[in-house]
């Protein structure tokens, strides 16, 4: 969990981390955690992109 905490610290919500080699070389998406009228919450990347285009 510390690895993800450190990786998420430098990532804005709605973006992915850099490749984490010690986590099986995966990227992790940091979702939006707040519900704001201009930001979708709990959507996958494609849905969030569509919402931002509106």
ABEGO torsion letter per residue (X at the ends): XAAAAAAAAABBBGBBBBBBAAAGGBBBBBBBABBBAABBBGBBAAAAAAAAAX
